[in-house]
Amino acid sequence: MTHPSPHAAHDHGAHPAHAPEHDTDGQAELLDLDAEVLAEHTASITAWLPVAADLRHIVDLGCGTGAGTLALLKRFPRAVVTAVDTSADHLQRLRHKAGAAGLADRVHTVEADLDGAWPELGTPELVWASASMHHMADPDRTLRQVHDTLAPNGLFAVVELAGFPRFLPENAPADRPGLEERCHTALDRHHAEQVPHRGADWGPKLTAAGFTVEGERVVTVNIGPPHTEAVGRYALGSLTRIRGGVAETLPAEDLAALDRLLDTESPHSILRRDDLTVRTERTVWAARRP
């Protein structure tokens, strides 16, 4: 689970390091909740990466508010992370978090549009891109840039989420069973037009860019119930985002039911449910520059 492109506001966990500012505060809050709820799974991914524990320089492409950056700093205690994003607000939030954790001297932020001129990023031993590659206008160009930026024998880790998580039971809500799945189906149609690289198989693309793919892993997320208060807010924020992408295509009855879930004053509010889970998948590719 960044720095919204016109469509990224409806794309979960996105960390595009390009595109203009848009609804920054709302997206930043959702990114922070994503980091909190999925922290254990992010840590498991960093632990799996086939790299030496004593590496010194990491680049986080599309860092968002810092979920990956902070996990990488913890996993690699000698490393400095160069965190790249298009959002000055998100980078400021990351610097604040790093300072609060006593890690300010290990984080260097770069505000840049990766669809434009490539910034100077040094020669990192590891490049991390979580939920950002599918937002690139020309991802093949970005892959080549990463390849040329990495140190020889360096590793590129591409992490992609299977869209927004599911939260509700299949038979919920009682008045419109299956509502969440219909929302996701509508959102998938929206993304097929707006974010064509979402859901791509990055293995062949990495190979074509000159990498050797050393591993691919699917991480299954299934959290709760019972759930924490953060999960309720995460569900509320995620479904609010989804509404923005599907409101014009949902049947009126479904939209009304969704609005009841999103109304925090309503007895039907998603915040009042005790049966929420967090269900999604992350796919990770680990690719070596020979």
Backbone hydrogen bonds, N-H to C=O, Kabsch-Sander energy under -0.5 kcal/mol:
donor,donor_aa,acceptor,acceptor_aa,energy
9,A,5,S,-0.8
10,H,7,H,-2.0
11,D,8,A,-2.1
12,H,10,H,-0.6
14,A,11,D,-1.6
15,H,131,A,-3.0
27,Q,23,D,-2.1
28,A,24,T,-2.8
29,E,25,D,-2.2
30,L,26,G,-1.7
31,L,27,Q,-2.6
32,D,28,A,-2.3
33,L,29,E,-2.2
34,D,30,L,-2.6
35,A,31,L,-2.3
36,E,32,D,-2.1
37,V,33,L,-3.0
38,L,34,D,-2.2
39,A,36,E,-0.8
42,T,38,L,-2.3
43,A,39,A,-2.4
44,S,40,E,-1.7
45,I,41,H,-1.5
46,T,42,T,-2.2
47,A,43,A,-2.1
48,W,44,S,-1.1
49,L,45,I,-1.1
51,V,49,L,-2.1
55,L,52,A,-1.3
58,I,80,V,-2.6
59,V,126,L,-2.3
60,D,82,T,-2.6
61,L,59,V,-0.6
61,L,128,W,-2.9
62,G,60,D,-0.6
62,G,84,V,-1.6
63,C,60,D,-0.6
63,C,84,V,-2.3
66,G,63,C,-2.0
70,L,66,G,-2.6
71,A,67,A,-1.7
72,L,68,G,-2.7
73,L,69,T,-2.3
74,K,70,L,-1.7
75,R,71,A,-2.2
76,F,72,L,-2.5
79,A,76,F,-1.9
80,V,56,R,-2.7
81,V,106,R,-2.9
82,T,58,I,-3.1
83,A,81,V,-0.7
83,A,108,H,-2.7
84,V,60,D,-2.9
84,V,82,T,-0.5
85,D,110,V,-2.1
86,T,16,P,-0.6
88,A,86,T,-0.7
91,L,87,S,-2.0
92,Q,88,A,-2.2
93,R,89,D,-2.3
94,L,90,H,-2.3
95,R,91,L,-2.5
96,H,92,Q,-2.2
97,K,93,R,-2.4
98,A,94,L,-2.8
99,G,95,R,-2.5
100,A,96,H,-2.5
101,A,97,K,-1.7
102,G,99,G,-1.5
103,L,98,A,-3.7
104,A,98,A,-0.6
106,R,103,L,-2.3
107,V,104,A,-1.3
108,H,81,V,-2.7
110,V,83,A,-2.8
112,A,85,D,-1.8
112,A,110,V,-0.7
114,L,17,A,-2.4
114,L,112,A,-0.7
116,G,113,D,-1.9
121,L,119,P,-0.7
125,E,57,H,-2.2
126,L,57,H,-1.2
127,V,155,L,-2.4
128,W,59,V,-3.1
129,A,157,A,-2.6
131,A,129,A,-0.6
131,A,159,V,-3.5
135,H,132,S,-1.6
136,M,133,M,-1.5
141,R,138,D,-0.6
142,T,138,D,-1.8
143,L,139,P,-2.6
144,R,140,D,-1.9
145,Q,141,R,-2.3
146,V,142,T,-2.7
147,H,143,L,-2.4
148,D,144,R,-2.3
149,T,145,Q,-1.6
150,L,146,V,-2.4
151,A,124,P,-2.8
153,N,289,R,-1.8
154,G,151,A,-2.6
155,L,125,E,-2.4
156,F,287,A,-3.2
157,A,127,V,-3.1
158,V,156,F,-0.6
158,V,285,W,-2.3
159,V,129,A,-2.7
159,V,157,A,-0.5
160,E,283,T,-2.5
162,A,281,E,-2.4
163,G,161,L,-1.8
166,R,279,R,-2.5
172,A,169,P,-1.7
176,R,173,P,-1.1
178,G,170,E,-0.9
178,G,172,A,-1.0
179,L,172,A,-0.8
179,L,176,R,-1.4
180,E,172,A,-0.5
182,R,178,G,-1.8
183,C,179,L,-2.2
184,H,180,E,-2.2
185,T,181,E,-2.3
186,A,182,R,-2.2
187,L,183,C,-2.4
188,D,184,H,-2.6
189,R,185,T,-1.6
190,H,186,A,-1.8
191,H,187,L,-2.8
192,A,188,D,-2.0
193,E,189,R,-0.9
193,E,190,H,-0.7
194,Q,190,H,-2.1
195,V,191,H,-3.0
197,H,134,H,-0.6
198,R,195,V,-1.9
200,A,197,H,-1.8
202,W,200,A,-0.9
205,K,201,D,-0.7
206,L,202,W,-2.7
207,T,203,G,-2.2
208,A,204,P,-2.4
209,A,205,K,-1.3
210,G,207,T,-1.6
211,F,206,L,-2.4
212,T,288,R,-2.7
213,V,211,F,-0.6
214,E,212,T,-0.6
214,E,286,A,-2.7
215,G,286,A,-1.4
217,R,284,V,-2.4
219,V,217,R,-0.5
219,V,282,R,-3.8
220,T,218,V,-0.6
221,V,280,T,-2.9
222,N,220,T,-0.5
223,I,278,V,-2.0
232,G,228,T,-1.3
233,R,229,E,-1.9
234,Y,230,A,-2.5
235,A,231,V,-2.7
236,L,232,G,-2.4
237,G,233,R,-2.8
238,S,234,Y,-2.5
239,L,235,A,-2.6
240,T,236,L,-1.9
241,R,237,G,-1.9
242,I,238,S,-2.5
243,R,239,L,-2.3
244,G,240,T,-1.3
245,G,241,R,-0.8
245,G,242,I,-1.2
246,V,242,I,-1.2
246,V,243,R,-0.6
247,A,243,R,-1.9
249,T,246,V,-1.7
250,L,246,V,-1.9
255,L,251,P,-2.5
256,A,252,A,-2.3
257,A,253,E,-1.9
258,L,254,D,-2.6
259,D,255,L,-2.4
260,R,256,A,-1.7
261,L,257,A,-1.6
262,L,258,L,-1.8
263,D,259,D,-1.0
264,T,262,L,-1.0
266,S,263,D,-1.7
269,S,266,S,-1.7
270,I,261,L,-3.0
272,R,269,S,-1.8
273,R,270,I,-1.1
277,T,167,F,-2.1
278,V,223,I,-1.8
279,R,166,R,-2.3
279,R,277,T,-0.5
280,T,221,V,-1.7
282,R,219,V,-2.4
283,T,160,E,-3.0
284,V,217,R,-3.0
285,W,158,V,-2.4
286,A,215,G,-2.8
287,A,156,F,-2.7
287,A,285,W,-0.6
288,R,212,T,-3.2
289,R,154,G,-2.9
